[in-house]
């Protein structure tokens, strides 16, 4: 019978090699071709599962870019408004 062991993330008993950095598959840092294929197929499966939501993901990406540009522009426009208010008061 397979017993589930608790995952120790921190605190007492989480020494070197324990906790979140535990190698569950037992292959260490060496990536075998089978492991690489499994990782690629997992990514492919994720992309296939997200395909129906592609229009929503594209719209979200566009609005994310627009937000980033707007957030980066705030200091520029604030400085311009501040400069104009100082020029008009003198």
QUIBEL-V574194 format. One record per helix or strand. SS is the DSSP state (A for helix, B for strand). FROM is the first residue (numbers start at 1). TO is the last residue. If there is no record, write none. Layout:
# QUIBEL-V574194
ss=SS from=FROM to=TO
ss=SS from=FROM to=TO
This chain:
# QUIBEL-V574194
ss=A from=19 to=21
ss=A from=33 to=89
